[in-house]
């Protein structure tokens, strides 16, 4: 299906975790399609640089995209409420919420510290609750809106050394689906995108040596991990395009779904 230019014209999108990686790609994609984007992240300096690059890139669009930085820690419920209120004052009511903010703490399940466990859940799961409480009531009053949560294929497949991350993402998936069920009657759709290995700073931390990407593509029998049938690591834009589809009117009859964007790695 041909994607209309300006598909999100007149709409406001709030994207968390927008300073880099998938979040930055989502912000760029939605802005290129006409949305006014509130880009949020707790990495303030990196967020400022990313937004500056997005709004000055001549390849982004025929006009300067509307992307504004809003420093935000999604674990702080008061800050979330205040930031959403500010976004809606400055840009307008939020029509699209994309939850991308996330952290990764690796290690054997029995060695995870209380601090790592708590922070992983606070950002990857509780942050969704904070954003939903601040944004979704407005959507339900207006009778329209789209929420897209970027989780992980680890939410559906066990991963060695990633129990905290996988548990937090599994919880994020089910929270989003339950929210979608509760707000469907009000015209609000809630979906999930589950990426596999994607070329982001978070992914590169896991690579060991120059053959890191090749090892991911080939899989690791000792870690009970399949390879990637399509033979490539995803780029952030691959995930962003799926997010944009689910947030668009082209997906108007899709809700409470999780779409895996992992090149077939989970064999689903």
Residue pairs with C-beta under 8 A, 6 or more apart in sequence:
1 250
3 33
3 244
3 250
5 33
5 34
6 33
6 34
7 33
7 34
7 244
7 248
7 249
8 30
8 33
8 34
8 35
8 96
8 244
8 247
8 248
9 33
9 34
9 35
10 34
11 34
11 35
11 36
11 95
11 96
12 35
12 36
12 37
12 38
12 87
12 88
12 91
12 92
12 93
12 94
12 95
12 96
13 27
13 30
13 35
13 36
13 37
13 38
13 94
13 95
13 96
13 97
13 98
13 247
14 37
14 38
14 40
14 84
14 87
14 94
14 96
14 97
14 98
14 131
14 135
15 23
15 26
15 27
15 30
15 37
15 38
15 39
15 40
15 98
15 100
16 23
16 40
16 41
16 72
16 74
16 98
16 99
16 100
16 101
16 127
16 131
17 23
17 40
17 41
17 99
17 100
17 101
17 102
17 150
18 24
18 26
18 27
18 37
18 39
18 40
18 41
18 47
18 50
18 51
18 100
19 39
19 41
19 43
19 46
19 47
19 50
20 41
20 43
20 46
20 50
20 200
20 201
21 100
21 198
21 200
21 201
21 202
21 236
22 100
22 150
22 195
22 198
22 200
22 236
22 239
22 240
23 39
23 41
23 98
23 100
23 101
23 150
24 39
24 50
24 54
24 236
25 235
25 236
25 237
25 239
25 240
26 98
26 100
26 150
26 236
26 239
26 240
26 243
26 244
27 37
27 39
27 50
27 51
27 54
27 67
28 54
28 57
28 60
28 65
28 67
28 240
29 237
29 240
29 241
29 243
29 244
30 37
30 96
30 98
30 243
30 244
30 247
31 37
31 54
31 60
31 61
31 65
31 66
31 67
32 60
32 61
32 65
33 244
33 248
35 66
35 95
35 96
36 66
36 68
36 91
36 92
37 65
37 66
37 67
37 68
38 68
38 70
38 87
38 91
38 94
39 47
39 50
39 51
39 54
39 67
39 68
39 69
39 70
40 47
40 69
40 70
40 71
40 72
40 74
40 83
40 101
41 47
41 69
41 71
41 72
41 101
42 71
42 72
42 73
42 74
42 101
44 69
44 71
47 69
47 71
48 69
50 69
51 67
51 68
51 69
54 60
54 65
54 67
55 64
55 65
55 66
55 67
56 64
66 91
68 90
68 91
70 83
70 86
70 87
72 79
72 80
72 83
73 79
74 80
74 101
74 123
74 127
74 128
74 130
74 131
75 119
75 122
75 123
75 126
75 127
75 130
76 130
77 130
77 133
80 127
80 130
80 131
80 133
80 134
81 130
81 133
81 134
83 134
84 94
84 131
84 134
84 135
85 134
87 94
88 94
88 138
93 138
93 142
94 135
94 138
94 139
94 145
95 139
95 144
95 145
95 146
96 145
96 146
96 147
96 148
96 247
97 131
97 132
97 135
97 136
97 139
97 145
97 146
97 147
97 148
98 147
98 148
98 149
98 150
98 243
98 247
99 127
99 128
99 131
99 147
99 148
99 149
99 150
99 172
99 176
100 150
101 123
101 124
101 127
102 123
102 124
102 150
102 152
102 168
102 169
102 202
103 119
103 120
103 123
103 124
104 120
104 162
104 165
104 202
104 205
105 112
105 116
105 117
105 119
105 120
105 164
105 165
106 161
106 162
106 165
106 206
107 116
107 161
108 161
108 163
109 163
109 164
112 163
112 164
116 164
117 164
120 164
120 165
120 167
120 168
121 164
121 167
121 168
121 171
123 168
124 165
124 168
124 169
124 171
124 172
125 168
125 171
125 172
125 175
128 149
128 172
128 175
128 176
129 175
132 147
132 175
132 179
135 145
135 147
136 145
136 147
136 179
136 183
136 188
138 145
139 145
139 147
139 183
139 186
139 187
139 188
140 183
140 186
140 187
140 188
143 186
143 187
144 187
144 188
145 187
145 188
145 189
146 188
146 189
146 190
146 191
146 246
146 247
146 248
146 251
147 176
147 179
147 180
147 188
147 189
147 190
147 191
148 190
148 191
148 192
148 193
148 243
148 246
148 247
149 172
149 173
149 175
149 176
149 190
149 191
149 192
149 193
150 192
150 193
150 195
150 239
150 243
151 169
151 170
151 172
151 173
151 176
151 192
151 193
151 194
151 258
152 165
152 166
152 169
152 194
152 195
152 196
153 194
153 195
153 196
153 260
153 262
153 265
153 266
154 162
154 165
154 166
154 169
155 166
155 169
155 170
155 172
155 173
155 194
155 258
156 170
156 173
156 194
156 258
156 260
156 266
156 268
157 266
158 166
158 224
159 165
159 166
159 223
159 225
160 223
160 224
160 225
161 223
169 194
172 192
173 192
173 194
173 258
176 190
176 191
176 192
176 256
177 190
177 192
177 256
177 258
179 190
180 188
180 189
180 190
180 191
180 255
180 256
181 256
183 190
184 255
184 256
189 246
189 251
189 252
189 254
189 255
190 255
190 256
191 246
191 251
191 254
191 255
191 256
191 257
191 258
191 259
192 257
192 258
192 259
193 239
193 242
193 243
193 246
193 258
193 259
193 261
194 258
194 259
194 260
194 261
194 262
195 234
195 238
195 239
195 260
195 261
195 262
196 228
196 234
196 260
196 261
196 262
196 263
196 265
196 266
197 203
197 216
197 228
197 233
197 234
197 262
197 265
198 233
198 234
198 235
198 236
198 238
198 239
199 213
199 233
199 234
199 235
199 236
200 236
203 233
204 212
206 212
206 216
207 213
207 215
207 216
208 215
213 233
216 227
216 228
216 233
217 227
217 228
217 231
217 232
217 233
218 227
219 225
219 226
219 227
219 228
226 265
226 266
226 267
227 265
228 262
228 263
228 264
228 265
229 263
229 264
229 265
229 267
230 263
230 264
231 263
232 263
234 261
234 262
234 263
238 261
239 261
242 259
242 261
245 251
246 254
246 257
246 259
260 266
260 268
